[in-house]
Structure formats: structure tokens, C-alpha cells
Amino acid sequence: MAQWKLQVKTILKTLLGVALVVYVFKSKMIDFASLKQLLFSPTHLMLAFLFLSFSIFCCCTRWFLIIRIQKLSQSFRSILSLTMIGNFFNTFMPGSVGGDLIKAWYIAGREPQKRTRAIFSVLIDRVLGLTVIICYSAVTLLFLTQGLQKNPQLKLITLVVWIFSGSCLVITLLFFWPPIWEFSLTKKLISLLNKNKRLKELTHSVMIFREHSLALIACIGLSAISVLGVILFHIYLGTLLKIPLSYAQYFFIIPLALTVSAVPLLPGGIGTGQVAFFTLFKWMGVSDPNLGATLCTLMQIYTILYNCLGAIFYLKSKRKISTSLPTNSLNNLGAPSPCL
């Protein structure tokens, strides 16, 4: 029954994704003339390759630090290989089995004695990446508050972004505030979690970050640098497309659009990304919001081409130890494209 429900869910998500793609083409959201002109430029291809390599390096280093905090034995080379394999599957594999699940499946097999920690490292790595993305938008709002008052949709998004970012800040401060762990309620909750073996190990995996605050700050910094690179490269491509947006508007729109693009319908955020960029550009007051969908498509093509390299790592990689992992355990958290 569970397998049947999963298949139905996958089919429905795929159909929705296909419907979005059809809508994108029928609405003529993409300027194919501009796309063709920029796409096949050797200079732009080289810059895209360099940017994506830099982004991958930041993401791999972040995951490697998390791996070290969790006392796992994977090398940086192994992390790089798993990241490229994950990106390959995240790009070409639709449905509920995506890059994050593949990474979790591999690393769980390579860490048979610490499977919970291994899988948790993939989850916390993705959570850190997505959290920093949204917080970028929150910081940008300090410079756009007045301009957003004219649009009710953007006002609602602003409220959601502030609530999410504020909650993350409060939770982080409480997590590293020593007195919170002396409260009787906190002790009872931890004691209750420790009664279950898996939950106990998961709790320990979370608590260990309190002893490595500097490493966690480094992980956040790497995420921030990676997101900064993503936004700057979008600004570069947007300048070539002559998109009339300020830097502050780019820093607000791009993180939100990438977050929406991460919804796992079709591989690589195809369809979802175009609609997200088009809608946000329209709400921001861009006279030709089709440029947003064109910018998204250009970035997606560069990313898909780059992620094809993951096939090389996949063919070379052999899973050392067999392990079972439920196909819905991570349910494709949906990595933004490119790796963040």
C-alpha cells in the first residue's frame, strides 16, 4: 500500500511538472533568441564552469566540516564524489528519489556503524543551505522595505521571510545558550528522546554541534559565500540580458526563486523555476518578466551541463557496503540548482 501511494504521488508530481512546462512554452515566457545568443558563447560557458566549480567546492567543504563534527571517516575526495553523484541524480531523476536521498544511501553504506549520523549529515547540510538562502532575502529587505509596500504579494512574502529568519535566529541563540539545557522541561524532553536508540543517536548528533560552534559558523559562512556567488552570477547574466533590476532586488528575488525551484516536480527545477522567476520578476515590477524565465532557463542549462560530470563519478564509484534506506526517508529535499 505504501509503495502504491508513493508511485501515485510521483506520477501526480510529474504530471504537475509537465503541466508547468507546457504552460511555460504556451505562455512564451522564454526569449529563445537571447538564450541562444548567450548560451553558446565560450566565455559565458567558461565562466559558468568556474562559478559552478566554486559553488561545488563551498558545498563540499561545508558537508566535509559537518562530517568531521559528526566524527565520520569520509575524506574530502569521497564527499566531492558523493556531491557530484547527488547533483547528477537531482538533475536527471524525477519523483521522490533524488540527489539527497542518493547521497544519504551511499554515505550510510560507507558508515555502517554510524548510519543515523551519516544520514543526518546530509539533512543538516541541506537545511543549512536553504536557511542561509532565505536569510539572504531577509537581510536584503532592510533596503527594500519601502518599495515592497505597493505589492500585496511581496508584502506577504516579506512577512514569511522575516518570521522564518527571526525564528532561525531565536532557535540558534537558544541552542547555544547554556541555561536552556538546565531547565527541567528540557531535561525531561532529552530523557524521553534517549529512550529510543535511534532518537538518542539523533539527539547526540544535534547536541554535538554545541561543542563545535566555530565549525558551525564556518559552515554558515561557506553557505553565505556560495549563495553570494550564485546571486552575483545571476546578476552577471541578468546584465547581459539587460534586466532592469537593482542589486538589492536581485539579492531579494534570486534566493526566493531558487528556493521555489527546489520543489521536486521535474528534474533540475524545470518548469517550477521558470514560473517562480517570471512571477517574482512580475511582482517586482519588471516591465518584461519573461526575462526572469529566460535567466532561469539559461542558468538551468549551464547547471545541467555541469551536472553531467556527475555521471563520471557515478560510474567510477562502487558502494562499499550494502544497506537499506527507505525510499521516502528524505523524500528528495530538492537541492536548489546550482548546489547550495
C-alpha positions as CSV (number, residue, x, y, z in Angstrom):
1,M,0.0,0.0,0.0
2,A,2.8,2.4,0.9
3,Q,4.6,1.7,-2.3
4,W,1.4,2.3,-4.3
5,K,0.8,5.6,-2.6
6,L,4.4,6.6,-3.3
7,Q,4.0,5.8,-7.0
8,V,0.8,7.7,-7.3
9,K,2.5,10.7,-5.6
10,T,5.4,10.5,-8.0
11,I,3.0,10.4,-11.0
12,L,1.0,13.3,-9.8
13,K,4.1,15.4,-9.2
14,T,5.5,14.6,-12.6
15,L,2.2,15.5,-14.3
16,L,2.1,18.8,-12.4
17,G,5.7,19.5,-13.5
18,V,4.9,18.6,-17.2
19,A,1.8,20.9,-16.9
20,L,4.1,23.7,-15.8
21,V,6.5,23.2,-18.7
22,V,3.6,23.2,-21.2
23,Y,2.3,26.4,-19.5
24,V,5.8,28.0,-19.8
25,F,6.0,27.2,-23.5
26,K,2.5,28.2,-24.4
27,S,2.9,31.5,-22.5
28,K,6.1,32.2,-24.4
29,M,7.9,33.0,-21.2
30,I,11.4,32.3,-22.6
31,D,13.2,34.6,-25.1
32,F,14.9,31.8,-27.1
33,A,16.7,34.3,-29.3
34,S,18.5,35.9,-26.3
35,L,19.0,32.4,-24.8
36,K,20.7,31.1,-27.9
37,Q,22.9,34.2,-28.2
38,L,24.3,33.9,-24.7
39,L,24.3,30.1,-24.2
40,F,26.8,29.1,-26.8
41,S,29.4,31.9,-26.0
42,P,32.7,30.2,-25.0
43,T,33.3,33.0,-22.5
44,H,30.0,32.5,-20.7
45,L,30.4,28.7,-20.7
46,M,33.8,29.0,-19.1
47,L,32.6,31.5,-16.5
48,A,29.6,29.2,-15.7
49,F,32.0,26.2,-15.3
50,L,34.3,28.2,-13.0
51,F,31.3,29.5,-10.9
52,L,29.7,26.1,-10.6
53,S,33.0,24.6,-9.6
54,F,33.5,27.2,-6.9
55,S,29.9,26.6,-5.7
56,I,30.6,22.8,-5.5
57,F,33.8,23.4,-3.6
58,C,32.0,25.5,-1.0
59,C,29.2,23.0,-0.6
60,C,31.6,20.1,-0.3
61,T,33.7,21.9,2.3
62,R,30.6,22.6,4.3
63,W,29.5,19.0,4.2
64,F,33.0,17.9,5.0
65,L,33.1,20.1,8.1
66,I,29.7,18.6,9.2
67,I,31.1,15.1,8.6
68,R,34.1,15.9,10.8
69,I,31.8,17.3,13.6
70,Q,29.8,14.0,13.4
71,K,33.1,12.0,13.7
72,L,32.6,10.2,10.4
73,S,35.5,8.9,8.4
74,Q,34.8,10.2,4.9
75,S,37.6,12.1,3.1
76,F,37.1,15.3,1.1
77,R,37.5,13.3,-2.1
78,S,34.7,11.0,-1.1
79,I,32.5,14.0,-0.3
80,L,33.2,15.5,-3.6
81,S,32.3,12.3,-5.4
82,L,29.1,11.9,-3.5
83,T,28.1,15.5,-4.1
84,M,28.6,15.2,-7.9
85,I,26.7,11.9,-7.9
86,G,23.9,13.6,-5.9
87,N,23.8,16.5,-8.3
88,F,23.6,14.2,-11.3
89,F,20.6,12.3,-9.9
90,N,19.0,15.5,-8.7
91,T,19.2,16.8,-12.2
92,F,18.1,13.7,-14.2
93,M,15.9,11.7,-11.7
94,P,12.3,12.8,-11.3
95,G,9.9,11.9,-8.5
96,S,10.7,11.1,-4.8
97,V,14.2,9.7,-5.3
98,G,16.6,12.5,-5.8
99,G,20.2,13.6,-5.1
100,D,19.9,14.0,-1.4
101,L,18.5,10.5,-1.0
102,I,21.2,9.0,-3.2
103,K,23.9,10.8,-1.1
104,A,22.3,9.5,2.1
105,W,22.1,6.0,0.7
106,Y,25.8,6.0,-0.3
107,I,27.2,7.5,2.8
108,A,25.0,5.3,5.0
109,G,26.6,2.3,3.3
110,R,30.1,3.7,3.9
111,E,29.4,4.3,7.6
112,P,27.6,1.1,8.6
113,Q,28.3,1.7,12.4
114,K,27.0,5.4,12.2
115,R,24.2,5.3,9.7
116,T,22.0,7.7,11.6
117,R,24.8,10.3,11.9
118,A,25.7,9.8,8.2
119,I,22.1,10.4,7.0
120,F,21.7,13.3,9.4
121,S,24.8,14.9,7.9
122,V,23.0,15.1,4.6
123,L,19.9,16.5,6.2
124,I,21.6,19.2,8.2
125,D,23.8,20.2,5.2
126,R,20.6,20.8,3.2
127,V,18.9,22.6,6.0
128,L,21.9,25.0,6.4
129,G,22.0,25.7,2.7
130,L,18.3,26.5,2.4
131,T,18.2,28.5,5.7
132,V,21.1,30.8,4.6
133,I,19.4,31.3,1.2
134,I,16.2,32.7,2.8
135,C,18.1,34.7,5.3
136,Y,19.8,36.5,2.4
137,S,16.4,37.7,1.3
138,A,15.7,38.8,4.9
139,V,18.8,41.0,5.1
140,T,18.1,42.5,1.7
141,L,14.6,43.5,2.9
142,L,16.3,46.2,5.0
143,F,17.0,48.0,1.8
144,L,13.7,47.3,0.0
145,T,11.1,47.8,2.7
146,Q,9.5,51.0,1.1
147,G,9.5,49.6,-2.4
148,L,7.7,46.4,-1.4
149,Q,4.7,48.2,0.2
150,K,3.0,48.6,-3.2
151,N,2.6,44.9,-3.8
152,P,0.4,42.8,-1.5
153,Q,2.0,39.5,-2.7
154,L,5.5,40.8,-1.9
155,K,4.3,42.1,1.5
156,L,3.1,38.6,2.3
157,I,6.4,37.1,1.2
158,T,8.3,39.7,3.2
159,L,6.3,38.7,6.4
160,V,7.0,35.0,5.8
161,V,10.7,35.6,5.2
162,W,11.0,37.7,8.4
163,I,9.2,35.2,10.5
164,F,11.3,32.3,9.2
165,S,14.6,34.2,9.6
166,G,13.7,35.5,13.0
167,S,12.7,32.0,14.2
168,C,16.0,30.6,13.0
169,L,17.9,33.3,14.8
170,V,16.0,32.7,18.1
171,I,16.4,28.9,17.9
172,T,20.1,29.3,17.2
173,L,20.6,31.6,20.2
174,L,18.6,29.4,22.5
175,F,20.5,26.3,21.3
176,F,23.9,27.9,22.3
177,W,22.5,29.5,25.5
178,P,23.8,27.2,28.3
179,P,20.9,27.8,30.8
180,I,18.3,26.4,28.4
181,W,19.7,22.9,28.9
182,E,19.4,23.2,32.7
183,F,15.6,23.7,32.6
184,S,13.7,20.7,33.9
185,L,11.4,20.6,30.8
186,T,14.5,20.4,28.5
187,K,16.0,17.6,30.6
188,K,12.7,15.6,30.5
189,L,12.4,16.0,26.8
190,I,16.0,14.8,26.2
191,S,15.4,11.9,28.6
192,L,12.3,10.9,26.7
193,L,14.1,11.0,23.3
194,N,17.0,9.0,24.7
195,K,14.6,6.0,25.4
196,N,14.7,5.3,21.7
197,K,18.0,4.1,20.3
198,R,17.7,5.9,17.0
199,L,16.3,9.1,18.6
200,K,19.1,9.0,21.1
201,E,21.7,8.9,18.4
202,L,20.0,11.6,16.5
203,T,19.8,13.8,19.6
204,H,23.5,13.3,20.2
205,S,24.2,14.2,16.6
206,V,22.4,17.5,17.2
207,M,23.9,18.2,20.6
208,I,27.4,17.7,19.4
209,F,27.2,21.0,17.4
210,R,27.2,22.8,20.8
211,E,30.8,21.7,21.2
212,H,31.8,22.9,17.7
213,S,30.3,26.4,17.4
214,L,33.2,27.7,15.4
215,A,32.9,24.9,12.8
216,L,29.2,25.6,12.6
217,I,29.9,29.3,12.0
218,A,32.3,28.2,9.2
219,C,29.6,26.1,7.6
220,I,27.2,29.1,7.7
221,G,30.0,31.2,6.2
222,L,30.6,28.8,3.4
223,S,26.9,28.7,2.6
224,A,26.8,32.5,2.6
225,I,29.8,32.6,0.2
226,S,28.2,30.0,-2.1
227,V,24.8,31.9,-2.2
228,L,26.7,35.2,-2.8
229,G,28.4,33.6,-5.8
230,V,25.0,32.3,-7.1
231,I,23.5,35.8,-6.9
232,L,26.5,37.5,-8.4
233,F,26.5,35.1,-11.4
234,H,22.7,35.7,-11.9
235,I,23.4,39.5,-11.8
236,Y,26.1,39.0,-14.4
237,L,23.8,37.0,-16.7
238,G,20.9,39.5,-15.9
239,T,23.1,42.4,-17.0
240,L,23.8,40.6,-20.3
241,L,20.0,40.2,-20.7
242,K,19.6,43.9,-19.8
243,I,17.2,43.1,-16.9
244,P,16.3,46.4,-15.1
245,L,16.8,45.3,-11.5
246,S,18.9,46.8,-8.8
247,Y,21.4,44.8,-6.8
248,A,19.1,44.8,-3.8
249,Q,16.2,43.5,-5.9
250,Y,18.4,40.7,-7.2
251,F,19.5,39.7,-3.7
252,F,15.9,39.5,-2.7
253,I,14.4,37.7,-5.7
254,I,17.1,35.1,-6.6
255,P,17.2,33.3,-3.2
256,L,13.4,33.1,-3.1
257,A,13.2,31.9,-6.7
258,L,15.9,29.2,-6.2
259,T,14.0,28.0,-3.1
260,V,10.8,27.6,-5.0
261,S,12.7,25.9,-7.8
262,A,13.8,23.3,-5.3
263,V,10.3,21.9,-5.2
264,P,10.8,18.3,-6.5
265,L,8.4,18.1,-9.5
266,L,10.6,17.7,-12.6
267,P,14.4,17.2,-12.6
268,G,16.5,20.4,-12.2
269,G,13.6,22.6,-11.2
270,I,12.5,22.7,-14.9
271,G,9.1,24.4,-15.2
272,T,8.9,25.3,-11.5
273,G,11.9,27.6,-11.8
274,Q,10.6,29.4,-14.9
275,V,7.2,30.1,-13.3
276,A,8.9,31.2,-10.0
277,F,11.3,33.6,-11.7
278,F,8.6,35.0,-14.0
279,T,6.2,35.6,-11.1
280,L,8.7,37.3,-8.8
281,F,10.0,39.5,-11.6
282,K,6.5,40.5,-12.4
283,W,5.7,41.3,-8.8
284,M,8.9,43.3,-8.5
285,G,7.6,45.5,-11.4
286,V,9.9,44.4,-14.2
287,S,8.3,45.5,-17.5
288,D,9.3,42.3,-19.2
289,P,9.1,39.4,-16.7
290,N,9.8,36.9,-19.4
291,L,13.4,37.9,-18.9
292,G,13.2,36.3,-15.5
293,A,12.2,32.9,-17.0
294,T,14.9,33.3,-19.7
295,L,17.5,34.0,-16.9
296,C,16.3,30.9,-15.1
297,T,16.5,28.7,-18.2
298,L,20.0,29.9,-19.0
299,M,21.2,29.0,-15.5
300,Q,19.4,25.6,-15.6
301,I,21.1,24.7,-18.9
302,Y,24.5,25.6,-17.6
303,T,23.8,23.6,-14.4
304,I,22.5,20.5,-16.2
305,L,25.6,20.5,-18.5
306,Y,27.9,20.7,-15.5
307,N,26.0,18.1,-13.5
308,C,26.5,15.6,-16.4
309,L,30.0,15.3,-15.0
310,G,28.4,13.5,-12.0
311,A,27.9,10.5,-14.3
312,I,31.7,10.0,-14.4
313,F,31.8,9.9,-10.6
314,Y,28.8,7.6,-10.5
315,L,30.4,5.1,-12.9
316,K,33.7,5.1,-11.0
317,S,32.1,4.8,-7.6
318,K,31.3,1.4,-6.1
319,R,29.2,1.3,-3.0
320,K,31.4,-0.5,-0.4
321,I,28.7,-1.8,2.0
322,S,25.1,-2.7,1.2
323,T,22.4,-1.1,3.3
324,S,18.7,-0.5,3.1
325,L,17.2,3.0,3.2
326,P,13.5,3.7,2.8
327,T,12.8,5.4,-0.5
328,N,10.7,8.0,1.3
329,S,13.1,8.7,4.2
330,L,14.3,12.1,2.8
331,N,11.7,12.4,0.0
332,N,14.0,14.4,-2.2
333,L,14.6,17.5,-0.2
334,G,15.2,19.1,-3.6
335,A,18.6,20.8,-3.9
336,P,18.4,24.2,-5.4
337,S,20.2,24.5,-8.7
338,P,23.1,25.0,-8.6
339,C,24.4,23.3,-5.4
340,L,23.8,25.5,-2.4
